[in-house]
Amino acid sequence: MTDSQSKAYRDGEEEATQAYNTIRRGADDKANKGRRMNANRNPWLWVPSIYLAEGIPYIIAMTVSVILYKRLGLSNTDIALYTSWFYLPWVIKPFWSPFIDFFRTKRFWILVMQLAIGGSLACVALTIPADNFIRYTLAMFWIMAFSSATHDIAADGFYMLGLDTPQQAAFIGVRTVFYRVATIAAKGGLVIMAGIMENYGYPVTKAWSLTFIAVAAFFLALFIYHFFVLPYPAADGKAPRDKTKNFLAEYFRILTLFFRRKDILIIICFFLFYRFAEAQLVKMVAPFLLDARVKGGLGLTTAEVGIIYGTVGVVALMLGGLLGGYVVYKKGLKFWLWIMVFAMHLPDLIFIYLSHALPESLLLVSSAVAVEQFGYGFGFTAYTMYMIMVSQGEYKTVFYAIGTGIMALGMMLPAMASGWIQEMLGYRNFFIWITITTIPGFIVAALVKIDPDYGKEHGKESRH
């Protein structure tokens, strides 16, 4: 090749490169412009749907799965043991949450996890009629639970990135309301749907398979919707970190800070034992409502359980929580602590009455469940506020995540044995046992120290 030919070749190559770069810059500018427009997308388009997607799989894993396995003929011992393992992803969530920050964007994780949740729910639907349905459905439920816990991390982070501080404050109530709507939709709507199909003569396996196909389709629709609707916040990227420091060393240093507190034993005991009785009760409520009267249950249909426990009970739970938040705001946590402790535990006596009287009136049963759930919602406010209080500090997000992990462990361990205890004692004696196991909740409440102004309007923590 001559010098003139070489020069012409180089000139042509440079022109082609410049043309390519011009086209690339134009495409990037267009994409960035679109992302800037999407960054200001109306929060009403995505905040409610994100928290629907956060709430539904959690309730399916913790409550709907119990009802499903009860209808499929599993014993209470097996149901409590198997479904309690679904708490594990939330127990260990704090330990992998930093990795969500360091790999890809929160938007990416939300979309991928919604797709995974939908896929695992579809697999549950397909494996319910199988001969080895227990093994297969448990595996699919666990994948769904792990995906849901990961989705929680990404969604909560995305909420803070996608909204400025005033918007975060304005939409905090929207988050709560739509999470409760998700609870009603899953705990009530899905159970009622399956129950109606059972009443129309569908076999139990087919009724529940169709129900899970419907919720899987809903999550596929959510994935498609959020793919187009979720904004692209400028801050949504890999979290920055000091590469001069060892990542694992820094990671474990932050985690261990929480456990170096002087009062850490009291804190852990409060997290583990405040709901010790409720952790056992919650797994056996649905089986008690469903079991035949000759077995000591109330003999309700699947649809009736969906209405009473999944709708009326959830509304009462939500109202109790709203009232709890309001009164703490007015008088502070310390003032209301003991009232909340009694509200949390005394309504458990209602199940002693129900197990002895076995009333046939749906209104009476609904009222009893509503009272118990209202008290639980009101009393749980103390738990939440205490967790927020002990999470204050430089790493409050990490500390709060650790608290939620210990909380999940406190639900998981007692729940695992609850079915075995119930089958050993029978429903009547089991509910007496539940009342006895409320005692640790009173003991740990007496041990905690709370500033009189904490949570109060214009108090120390009202600024946070």
PLY file of the C-alpha trace (Angstrom):
ply
format ascii 1.0
element vertex 464
property float x
property float y
property float z
element edge 463
property int vertex1
property int vertex2
end_header
0.00 0.00 0.00
1.43 3.41 -1.01
1.67 6.39 1.36
-1.23 8.15 -0.42
-3.38 5.03 -0.15
-2.51 4.68 3.54
-3.42 8.31 4.18
-6.73 7.94 2.33
-7.50 4.80 4.33
-6.74 6.56 7.63
-8.82 9.58 6.65
-11.77 7.35 5.75
-11.42 5.44 9.02
-11.42 8.70 11.00
-14.51 9.96 9.15
-16.33 6.68 9.83
-15.35 6.87 13.51
-16.54 10.47 13.78
-19.82 9.59 12.10
-20.32 6.66 14.47
-19.52 8.83 17.50
-21.97 11.49 16.31
-24.74 8.92 15.95
-23.84 7.38 19.32
-23.88 10.78 21.07
-27.24 11.54 19.49
-28.64 8.24 20.71
-27.18 8.79 24.18
-28.55 12.33 24.32
-31.96 11.05 23.31
-31.83 8.29 25.94
-30.62 10.70 28.63
-33.35 13.16 27.71
-35.90 10.39 28.06
-34.44 9.38 31.40
-34.52 12.98 32.64
-38.18 13.16 31.68
-38.85 9.83 33.38
-37.00 10.97 36.52
-39.84 13.43 37.17
-42.63 10.92 36.61
-45.68 11.37 38.84
-45.19 9.24 42.00
-48.86 8.23 41.90
-48.03 6.18 38.80
-45.57 3.91 40.59
-45.53 4.24 44.40
-48.89 2.46 44.96
-48.08 -0.37 42.55
-44.58 -0.88 44.01
-46.03 -1.45 47.47
-48.73 -3.73 46.14
-45.89 -5.79 44.68
-44.09 -5.68 48.03
-47.03 -6.79 50.15
-48.70 -9.55 48.12
-45.86 -12.13 48.01
-45.09 -11.66 51.72
-48.68 -12.42 52.69
-48.80 -15.35 50.27
-45.67 -16.82 51.88
-46.76 -16.26 55.49
-50.55 -16.76 55.46
-51.99 -17.93 52.14
-49.55 -20.85 52.02
-50.88 -22.01 55.42
-54.46 -22.06 54.12
-53.39 -23.78 50.88
-51.58 -26.60 52.69
-54.47 -26.98 55.13
-56.86 -27.44 52.21
-54.43 -29.93 50.63
-54.58 -32.09 53.77
-51.28 -31.46 55.55
-51.12 -31.76 59.34
-50.79 -28.64 61.49
-47.33 -29.84 62.58
-46.11 -29.99 58.98
-47.80 -26.75 57.98
-46.23 -24.73 60.81
-42.78 -26.27 60.34
-42.65 -25.92 56.55
-44.18 -22.46 56.16
-42.13 -20.98 59.02
-39.01 -21.54 56.91
-40.36 -18.87 54.56
-39.35 -16.28 57.18
-35.67 -17.11 56.57
-35.11 -14.72 53.61
-36.31 -11.86 55.80
-34.14 -13.07 58.69
-30.98 -12.96 56.58
-32.02 -9.94 54.50
-29.72 -7.51 56.37
-26.68 -9.59 55.46
-27.10 -9.32 51.69
-28.80 -5.92 51.45
-25.44 -4.11 50.91
-24.83 -6.21 47.79
-28.01 -4.80 46.24
-26.39 -1.37 46.58
-23.13 -2.40 44.93
-24.49 -4.30 41.92
-26.71 -2.75 39.24
-29.53 -0.29 39.96
-32.53 -0.51 42.30
-34.75 -0.26 39.22
-33.05 -3.30 37.73
-33.51 -5.34 40.92
-37.20 -4.37 41.21
-37.98 -5.51 37.67
-35.99 -8.74 37.85
-37.47 -9.70 41.22
-41.03 -9.04 40.05
-40.40 -11.32 37.10
-38.94 -13.95 39.44
-41.92 -13.68 41.81
-44.35 -14.11 38.93
-42.41 -17.08 37.58
-42.24 -18.83 40.97
-45.98 -18.28 41.53
-46.69 -19.81 38.13
-44.55 -22.80 39.11
-46.55 -23.15 42.34
-49.72 -23.30 40.23
-48.22 -25.99 37.98
-46.89 -28.15 40.84
-49.98 -28.15 43.11
-51.55 -31.10 41.18
-48.26 -33.05 41.13
-47.74 -36.23 43.16
-44.81 -34.70 45.07
-46.54 -31.33 45.40
-45.14 -30.66 48.90
-41.52 -30.79 47.80
-42.04 -28.79 44.61
-44.38 -26.12 45.99
-42.14 -25.54 49.01
-39.17 -24.97 46.71
-41.14 -22.53 44.57
-42.51 -20.70 47.61
-38.99 -20.33 49.00
-37.73 -18.87 45.71
-40.68 -16.49 45.78
-39.93 -15.52 49.39
-36.24 -14.88 48.62
-37.19 -12.80 45.57
-39.76 -10.89 47.63
-37.25 -10.06 50.38
-34.78 -8.83 47.74
-37.57 -6.81 46.12
-38.26 -5.18 49.52
-34.66 -3.98 49.77
-34.67 -2.53 46.25
-38.16 -1.01 46.51
-37.48 0.78 49.81
-34.20 2.12 48.45
-35.83 3.18 45.18
-38.53 5.04 47.11
-35.87 7.21 48.75
-34.02 7.76 45.46
-37.07 8.46 43.31
-38.68 11.03 45.62
-37.33 14.14 47.29
-37.74 14.56 51.05
-41.13 16.38 50.98
-42.51 13.75 48.56
-41.22 10.94 50.78
-43.10 12.44 53.72
-46.23 12.99 51.63
-46.30 9.41 50.31
-45.41 7.54 53.50
-49.13 7.10 54.21
-49.72 5.95 50.62
-47.07 3.26 51.11
-48.78 1.99 54.24
-52.29 2.04 52.76
-51.33 0.14 49.62
-49.29 -2.39 51.59
-52.48 -3.05 53.58
-54.49 -3.18 50.35
-52.02 -5.85 49.20
-52.65 -7.71 52.46
-56.40 -7.68 51.87
-55.95 -8.64 48.21
-53.79 -11.66 49.10
-55.11 -12.76 52.49
-58.70 -11.99 51.56
-59.10 -11.78 47.79
-57.03 -14.81 46.77
-58.49 -17.01 49.50
-62.02 -15.94 48.63
-61.32 -16.62 44.94
-60.14 -20.15 45.70
-63.06 -20.66 48.08
-65.65 -19.59 45.51
-64.21 -22.01 42.97
-64.32 -24.76 45.59
-67.98 -23.92 46.25
-68.72 -24.20 42.52
-67.44 -27.77 42.51
-63.84 -27.32 41.38
-61.43 -29.80 43.01
-59.26 -28.15 45.66
-56.09 -28.60 43.58
-57.63 -27.05 40.47
-59.18 -24.16 42.39
-55.88 -23.22 43.98
-53.89 -23.77 40.76
-56.15 -21.32 38.93
-55.82 -18.86 41.82
-52.03 -18.93 41.62
-52.10 -18.64 37.84
-54.15 -15.45 38.28
-51.70 -13.90 40.75
-48.73 -14.96 38.58
-50.35 -13.19 35.61
-50.85 -10.13 37.81
-47.11 -10.03 38.58
-46.23 -10.40 34.91
-48.50 -7.42 34.23
-46.79 -5.48 37.05
-43.38 -6.25 35.54
-44.46 -4.94 32.12
-46.13 -1.89 33.67
-43.12 -0.97 35.80
-40.72 -1.56 32.90
-42.31 1.42 31.16
-43.45 3.50 34.14
-40.65 3.40 36.72
-38.52 6.55 36.60
-34.74 6.66 36.21
-33.56 8.62 39.29
-30.19 10.24 38.74
-28.91 8.79 42.02
-29.97 5.23 41.15
-26.66 3.54 40.47
-24.02 1.45 42.14
-23.32 2.76 45.62
-19.91 4.47 45.90
-17.39 2.91 48.25
-13.82 3.55 49.27
-11.83 1.02 47.24
-8.79 1.57 49.47
-10.67 -0.25 52.27
-11.41 -3.94 52.31
-15.10 -4.32 51.47
-15.78 -7.30 53.73
-13.90 -5.74 56.65
-15.90 -2.52 56.38
-19.12 -4.47 55.88
-18.67 -6.54 59.03
-17.46 -3.53 61.02
-20.75 -1.74 60.36
-22.79 -4.85 61.16
-21.02 -5.44 64.47
-21.51 -1.83 65.61
-25.15 -2.65 66.36
-24.15 -5.49 68.69
-21.64 -3.41 70.70
-24.33 -1.45 72.55
-24.41 -1.76 76.34
-28.11 -2.66 76.31
-27.90 -5.06 73.36
-29.13 -8.09 75.35
-32.32 -6.29 76.37
-32.84 -5.07 72.81
-32.47 -8.57 71.35
-34.74 -10.06 74.02
-37.40 -7.46 73.25
-37.20 -8.19 69.52
-37.40 -11.95 70.11
-39.98 -12.22 72.90
-42.40 -9.29 72.63
-44.37 -11.27 70.01
-43.51 -14.75 71.30
-47.17 -15.71 71.80
-48.38 -14.06 68.58
-45.72 -15.87 66.54
-47.28 -19.18 67.57
-50.89 -18.01 67.33
-50.64 -16.57 63.82
-49.81 -19.94 62.25
-52.77 -21.70 63.88
-55.58 -19.19 63.41
-56.43 -20.24 59.85
-56.24 -24.00 60.62
-58.51 -23.42 63.66
-61.05 -21.60 61.53
-60.93 -24.29 58.82
-60.79 -27.49 60.88
-64.01 -29.44 61.38
-65.87 -29.07 64.67
-65.17 -32.69 65.59
-61.48 -31.73 65.55
-62.08 -28.67 67.72
-62.17 -26.11 64.90
-64.93 -23.81 63.71
-65.54 -25.62 60.41
-65.62 -22.53 58.21
-65.32 -22.68 54.42
-62.30 -21.34 52.57
-64.26 -18.32 51.33
-65.52 -17.54 54.86
-61.96 -17.59 56.19
-60.96 -15.20 53.39
-63.72 -12.79 54.42
-63.31 -13.03 58.21
-59.55 -13.37 58.62
-58.33 -11.91 55.34
-60.63 -8.90 55.04
-62.39 -7.97 58.29
-59.34 -8.92 60.36
-56.92 -6.99 58.16
-59.07 -3.83 58.23
-59.17 -4.06 62.05
-55.38 -4.58 62.11
-54.89 -1.49 59.96
-57.17 0.64 62.14
-55.34 -0.50 65.27
-52.02 0.46 63.71
-53.28 3.88 62.63
-54.63 4.61 66.11
-51.37 3.41 67.66
-49.31 5.77 65.54
-51.61 8.68 66.32
-51.58 8.25 70.12
-47.79 7.81 70.23
-47.49 11.04 68.27
-49.62 12.79 70.88
-48.26 11.38 74.15
-45.05 9.53 73.30
-44.12 5.85 73.36
-43.32 5.63 77.07
-46.79 6.87 78.06
-48.55 4.25 75.90
-46.15 1.32 76.24
-48.01 -0.70 78.88
-51.41 -0.01 77.36
-50.05 -1.33 74.06
-48.54 -4.39 75.75
-51.94 -5.29 77.25
-53.72 -4.52 73.96
-51.29 -6.85 72.19
-51.73 -9.82 74.50
-55.07 -9.79 76.36
-57.22 -10.26 73.20
-55.60 -13.70 72.80
-58.11 -14.79 75.46
-60.76 -14.50 72.75
-59.53 -17.73 71.17
-59.98 -19.58 74.45
-63.64 -18.56 74.30
-64.00 -19.47 70.62
-62.40 -22.90 71.10
-64.77 -23.72 73.98
-67.99 -22.16 72.67
-67.49 -23.04 68.96
-70.04 -20.40 67.90
-71.80 -20.80 64.57
-72.54 -17.10 64.11
-70.24 -15.64 61.47
-70.90 -12.18 62.90
-69.69 -13.26 66.32
-66.59 -14.97 64.92
-65.83 -11.94 62.72
-66.19 -9.59 65.69
-63.90 -11.74 67.84
-61.20 -11.91 65.15
-61.53 -8.15 64.53
-61.01 -7.36 68.24
-57.92 -9.58 68.41
-56.45 -8.11 65.22
-57.20 -4.53 66.30
-55.37 -5.13 69.57
-52.45 -6.69 67.72
-52.21 -3.73 65.33
-52.36 -1.25 68.22
-49.82 -3.15 70.32
-47.42 -3.73 67.45
-46.92 0.05 67.21
-44.79 -0.13 70.36
-42.59 -2.76 68.73
-42.09 -0.70 65.56
-41.37 2.53 67.44
-38.85 0.83 69.73
-37.09 -0.65 66.71
-36.83 2.82 65.15
-35.57 4.24 68.44
-32.69 1.76 68.83
-31.76 2.15 65.14
-30.76 5.80 65.46
-27.17 6.63 64.58
-24.82 7.02 61.63
-25.91 3.71 60.08
-29.60 3.80 60.93
-30.62 2.02 57.69
-28.32 -0.92 58.40
-29.32 -1.01 62.08
-33.01 -1.02 61.21
-32.44 -3.83 58.72
-30.69 -5.84 61.44
-33.66 -5.19 63.73
-36.12 -6.47 61.13
-33.97 -9.57 60.68
-34.04 -10.34 64.42
-37.79 -9.63 64.38
-38.29 -12.20 61.61
-36.21 -14.71 63.57
-38.43 -14.07 66.59
-41.44 -15.01 64.47
-39.81 -17.94 62.69
-38.55 -20.02 65.62
-41.72 -20.11 67.79
-43.92 -20.58 64.72
-42.03 -23.69 63.62
-43.10 -25.60 66.74
-46.63 -24.18 67.01
-48.30 -26.86 64.88
-46.72 -29.68 66.86
-47.74 -28.04 70.16
-51.32 -27.59 68.91
-51.64 -31.22 67.84
-50.23 -32.37 71.18
-52.57 -30.18 73.24
-55.67 -29.73 71.05
-57.10 -26.33 70.21
-58.60 -25.61 73.65
-55.40 -26.24 75.59
-53.27 -24.71 72.83
-54.97 -21.33 73.24
-54.48 -21.55 77.02
-50.79 -22.22 76.26
-50.75 -19.14 74.02
-52.07 -17.03 76.89
-49.32 -18.34 79.19
-46.64 -17.55 76.59
-47.65 -13.87 76.60
-45.73 -13.55 79.91
-42.30 -13.06 78.21
-43.82 -10.12 76.32
-44.65 -8.38 79.61
-41.21 -9.14 81.07
-39.22 -7.65 78.16
-41.49 -4.59 78.11
-40.58 -3.98 81.76
-36.85 -4.11 80.97
-36.64 -1.55 78.15
-35.72 2.07 78.79
-37.52 4.74 76.77
-37.13 8.52 76.87
-40.46 10.09 77.98
-40.35 12.46 74.98
-39.58 9.80 72.38
-42.11 9.82 69.54
-44.11 12.66 71.09
-45.24 15.64 69.06
-42.43 18.25 69.28
-40.38 15.67 71.21
-36.79 14.66 70.52
-37.48 12.23 67.72
-40.28 14.10 65.98
-37.64 15.70 63.76
-36.49 12.33 62.33
0 1
1 2
2 3
3 4
4 5
5 6
6 7
7 8
8 9
9 10
10 11
11 12
12 13
13 14
14 15
15 16
16 17
17 18
18 19
19 20
20 21
21 22
22 23
23 24
24 25
25 26
26 27
27 28
28 29
29 30
30 31
31 32
32 33
33 34
34 35
35 36
36 37
37 38
38 39
39 40
40 41
41 42
42 43
43 44
44 45
45 46
46 47
47 48
48 49
49 50
50 51
51 52
52 53
53 54
54 55
55 56
56 57
57 58
58 59
59 60
60 61
61 62
62 63
63 64
64 65
65 66
66 67
67 68
68 69
69 70
70 71
71 72
72 73
73 74
74 75
75 76
76 77
77 78
78 79
79 80
80 81
81 82
82 83
83 84
84 85
85 86
86 87
87 88
88 89
89 90
90 91
91 92
92 93
93 94
94 95
95 96
96 97
97 98
98 99
99 100
100 101
101 102
102 103
103 104
104 105
105 106
106 107
107 108
108 109
109 110
110 111
111 112
112 113
113 114
114 115
115 116
116 117
117 118
118 119
119 120
120 121
121 122
122 123
123 124
124 125
125 126
126 127
127 128
128 129
129 130
130 131
131 132
132 133
133 134
134 135
135 136
136 137
137 138
138 139
139 140
140 141
141 142
142 143
143 144
144 145
145 146
146 147
147 148
148 149
149 150
150 151
151 152
152 153
153 154
154 155
155 156
156 157
157 158
158 159
159 160
160 161
161 162
162 163
163 164
164 165
165 166
166 167
167 168
168 169
169 170
170 171
171 172
172 173
173 174
174 175
175 176
176 177
177 178
178 179
179 180
180 181
181 182
182 183
183 184
184 185
185 186
186 187
187 188
188 189
189 190
190 191
191 192
192 193
193 194
194 195
195 196
196 197
197 198
198 199
199 200
200 201
201 202
202 203
203 204
204 205
205 206
206 207
207 208
208 209
209 210
210 211
211 212
212 213
213 214
214 215
215 216
216 217
217 218
218 219
219 220
220 221
221 222
222 223
223 224
224 225
225 226
226 227
227 228
228 229
229 230
230 231
231 232
232 233
233 234
234 235
235 236
236 237
237 238
238 239
239 240
240 241
241 242
242 243
243 244
244 245
245 246
246 247
247 248
248 249
249 250
250 251
251 252
252 253
253 254
254 255
255 256
256 257
257 258
258 259
259 260
260 261
261 262
262 263
263 264
264 265
265 266
266 267
267 268
268 269
269 270
270 271
271 272
272 273
273 274
274 275
275 276
276 277
277 278
278 279
279 280
280 281
281 282
282 283
283 284
284 285
285 286
286 287
287 288
288 289
289 290
290 291
291 292
292 293
293 294
294 295
295 296
296 297
297 298
298 299
299 300
300 301
301 302
302 303
303 304
304 305
305 306
306 307
307 308
308 309
309 310
310 311
311 312
312 313
313 314
314 315
315 316
316 317
317 318
318 319
319 320
320 321
321 322
322 323
323 324
324 325
325 326
326 327
327 328
328 329
329 330
330 331
331 332
332 333
333 334
334 335
335 336
336 337
337 338
338 339
339 340
340 341
341 342
342 343
343 344
344 345
345 346
346 347
347 348
348 349
349 350
350 351
351 352
352 353
353 354
354 355
355 356
356 357
357 358
358 359
359 360
360 361
361 362
362 363
363 364
364 365
365 366
366 367
367 368
368 369
369 370
370 371
371 372
372 373
373 374
374 375
375 376
376 377
377 378
378 379
379 380
380 381
381 382
382 383
383 384
384 385
385 386
386 387
387 388
388 389
389 390
390 391
391 392
392 393
393 394
394 395
395 396
396 397
397 398
398 399
399 400
400 401
401 402
402 403
403 404
404 405
405 406
406 407
407 408
408 409
409 410
410 411
411 412
412 413
413 414
414 415
415 416
416 417
417 418
418 419
419 420
420 421
421 422
422 423
423 424
424 425
425 426
426 427
427 428
428 429
429 430
430 431
431 432
432 433
433 434
434 435
435 436
436 437
437 438
438 439
439 440
440 441
441 442
442 443
443 444
444 445
445 446
446 447
447 448
448 449
449 450
450 451
451 452
452 453
453 454
454 455
455 456
456 457
457 458
458 459
459 460
460 461
461 462
462 463
